Amino acid sequence: MEGTKGMSNQNIYDNQEFFDGYKRLRGNPSAANDIVEKPALLSLAPDLHNKSVLDIGCGYGENCIRFLELGATKVMGLDISAKMLEIARTENSSLNIKYINKSMTDLNGLSEKFDVVFSSLAVHYIEDFDKLVKDIYNHLNYGGYFIFSQEHPLTTALLTQDYWTLNSENERIHYNLTTYALEGERKVTWFVDGVIKYHRTISSIVNSLSTAGFIVEKMLEPIPSKDIMEQYPSYKKYIHKPDFLLVKVRKTTE
Ligand SMILES: C[S@@+](CC[C@H](N)C(=O)[O-])C[C@H]1O[C@@H](n2cnc3c(N)ncnc32)[C@H](O)[C@@H]1O
């Protein structure tokens, strides 16, 4: 609808059925978040000693604790979901972490600036990426970094969830990429029907970041090691397609 871009924020993690399903997934020690995405995200972290960090879409706050362990002096974890923050406050609390229940579409309500803004697997829930990155830019100190992971655009591209073509042994033989060029809303079934995400092409993402003033330092499309693929054969699918896109950008002006 004209003029309402980015105004509607779905808070699906507070839906009990979704929340229970997500909790089960994250309880699995071989979840892709732990094996593939988090190591890649942390590999992009600059030296965090004496730095202030904002984690947007912080969820359980696992990364917030990790940032403190890596030397950050002050961490703010922001999330739209009260249920996710309840776990963060119970399992990952510290005097140096402040959790706040807020949407990342409303960063302008924050008065302070940070040295590093992280976001792990949350920005694909945001419709207006241009506004988000401008707001993040305005909340970074000079020289600060924005480091994020998101569902890979090859994943968000599809309008259906018919992701793979299988052979007679039920092995994935190729990915069914469709509608990559058609940006915008995607409604998927993930634990519940009607989970809203937004698809953007890789060039759109990079152009939004550079238009806001950021310099792109590194991008990653991580795949698990051979050993992991042997241990968990389902991870062999990464040979055909990455599941995550990670980007590290820097603010180089005042
Ligand atoms: C896949 S979880 C990732 C959680 C955490 N970053 C991690 O990696 O463990 C996505 C998180 O983004 C949050 N989120 C979604 N939309 C948001 C919004 N508009 N503002 C703030 N957080 C949001 C969800 O509530 C959820 O906690």
PDBQT file of the ligand as one rigid body, heavy atoms in Angstrom, charges set to zero:
ROOT
HETATM    1  C1  LIG A 301      15.775 -16.293  13.256  1.00  0.00    +0.000 C 
HETATM    2  S1  LIG A 301      15.602 -15.328  14.722  1.00  0.00    +0.000 S 
HETATM    3  C2  LIG A 301      17.307 -14.975  15.042  1.00  0.00    +0.000 C 
HETATM    4  C3  LIG A 301      17.585 -14.667  16.493  1.00  0.00    +0.000 C 
HETATM    5  C4  LIG A 301      19.043 -14.352  16.829  1.00  0.00    +0.000 C 
HETATM    6  N1  LIG A 301      19.550 -13.218  16.086  1.00  0.00    +0.000 N 
HETATM    7  C5  LIG A 301      19.908 -15.555  16.580  1.00  0.00    +0.000 C 
HETATM    8  O1  LIG A 301      20.572 -15.598  15.555  1.00  0.00    +0.000 OA
HETATM    9  O2  LIG A 301      19.920 -16.470  17.415  1.00  0.00    +0.000 OA
HETATM   10  C6  LIG A 301      14.979 -13.770  14.125  1.00  0.00    +0.000 C 
HETATM   11  C7  LIG A 301      14.705 -12.767  15.214  1.00  0.00    +0.000 C 
HETATM   12  O3  LIG A 301      14.381 -11.517  14.591  1.00  0.00    +0.000 OA
HETATM   13  C8  LIG A 301      13.361 -10.914  15.354  1.00  0.00    +0.000 C 
HETATM   14  N2  LIG A 301      12.647  -9.912  14.546  1.00  0.00    +0.000 N 
HETATM   15  C9  LIG A 301      11.836 -10.115  13.475  1.00  0.00    +0.000 A 
HETATM   16  N3  LIG A 301      11.336  -8.938  13.037  1.00  0.00    +0.000 NA
HETATM   17  C10 LIG A 301      11.842  -7.971  13.847  1.00  0.00    +0.000 A 
HETATM   18  C11 LIG A 301      11.695  -6.558  13.908  1.00  0.00    +0.000 A 
HETATM   19  N4  LIG A 301      10.908  -5.887  13.070  1.00  0.00    +0.000 N 
HETATM   20  N5  LIG A 301      12.385  -5.890  14.862  1.00  0.00    +0.000 NA
HETATM   21  C12 LIG A 301      13.174  -6.545  15.753  1.00  0.00    +0.000 A 
HETATM   22  N6  LIG A 301      13.332  -7.883  15.758  1.00  0.00    +0.000 NA
HETATM   23  C13 LIG A 301      12.684  -8.594  14.808  1.00  0.00    +0.000 A 
HETATM   24  C14 LIG A 301      12.471 -12.081  15.780  1.00  0.00    +0.000 C 
HETATM   25  O4  LIG A 301      11.595 -11.738  16.828  1.00  0.00    +0.000 OA
HETATM   26  C15 LIG A 301      13.521 -13.132  16.126  1.00  0.00    +0.000 C 
HETATM   27  O5  LIG A 301      13.902 -13.067  17.467  1.00  0.00    +0.000 OA
ENDROOT
TORSDOF 0
